[in-house]
Amino acid sequence: MMKNQLTNITGFEWDEGNINKNKEKHGLDWWLIEEIFFYEPVIIQDDIRHSGEEKRWFLLGKTDNAVLIMAVFTVRNQKIRIISARKMNKKERKAYEKA
């Protein structure tokens, strides 16, 4: 999925059981995770290993306050649905900084 394919997105959809999971596990609020879709640079790649019944992607991006985050998401009914998110690991930071 290329970034320009996100232009048809109308918003975000959060699962009730999932919206606070990233805060509890990784200290990331839902609104902070959403920010990474709006700042450059952004790296989006197919998550082939975890794509089953629905296609998944992972995104490396940063927030307004330069927090580097990796998120896994899918798209349902023109909405981004976050599956999981956490701060980038060392390998991901290195790839992101090259972009």
C-alpha positions in Angstrom: 0.0 0.0 0.0 1.4 3.4 -1.0 0.7 6.5 1.1 -1.4 8.0 -1.7 -3.8 5.1 -1.3 -4.7 6.5 2.1 -6.3 9.5 0.5 -9.7 7.7 0.3 -9.7 7.1 4.1 -12.4 8.8 6.0 -11.1 8.4 9.5 -10.2 5.8 12.1 -12.1 2.9 13.6 -11.2 1.6 17.0 -12.3 -1.7 18.5 -13.7 -1.1 22.0 -11.5 -3.8 23.5 -8.4 -2.6 21.6 -8.6 1.2 22.0 -6.9 1.2 25.5 -4.6 -1.9 24.9 -1.8 0.2 23.5 -1.9 2.6 26.4 -1.8 -0.2 28.9 1.0 -2.2 27.2 3.1 0.5 25.6 2.1 3.9 27.1 0.6 5.1 23.8 -2.8 6.9 23.7 -5.0 6.3 20.7 -4.8 9.9 19.5 -1.0 9.8 19.6 -1.1 6.7 17.4 -3.4 8.4 14.9 -0.9 11.3 14.6 1.7 9.2 12.8 -0.5 9.0 9.7 -0.2 12.7 9.2 3.6 13.5 9.5 6.4 12.9 7.0 8.3 10.8 6.5 6.1 7.8 6.7 7.0 4.3 5.7 4.2 1.9 4.9 4.8 -1.7 4.0 2.7 -4.8 3.5 2.6 -7.1 6.5 2.6 -10.2 4.5 3.3 -12.6 7.4 0.2 -11.4 9.3 -2.2 -10.8 6.4 -4.8 -13.6 6.5 -8.4 -13.0 5.8 -7.8 -9.3 5.6 -4.8 -7.4 4.3 -2.6 -5.8 6.9 0.2 -3.1 6.7 2.7 -1.7 9.1 3.6 1.9 9.3 6.7 3.6 10.7 6.0 7.2 11.6 6.4 10.0 14.1 4.1 12.1 16.2 3.9 15.8 16.6 6.4 15.5 19.5 8.7 13.3 17.5 7.8 10.0 19.2 8.7 7.2 16.8 6.0 4.6 16.5 5.4 1.4 14.6 1.7 0.5 14.0 0.0 -2.4 12.4 -3.3 -1.6 10.7 -5.9 -2.7 8.3 -8.5 -0.8 6.3 -12.2 -1.5 6.7 -14.9 0.5 5.0 -12.5 3.4 4.2 -11.4 3.6 7.8 -8.0 2.8 9.3 -8.3 0.2 12.1 -5.3 0.0 14.3 -4.4 -3.6 15.3 -1.4 -2.8 17.5 1.2 -0.1 18.0 4.4 0.5 20.0 7.5 2.6 20.0 9.9 1.6 17.3 12.7 -0.8 18.1 16.3 -0.1 17.2 16.1 -1.7 13.7 12.9 0.1 12.9 14.4 3.5 14.0 17.4 2.9 11.8 15.2 2.2 8.7 13.0 5.2 9.5 16.0 7.5 9.8 17.2 6.4 6.4 13.9 7.6 4.9 
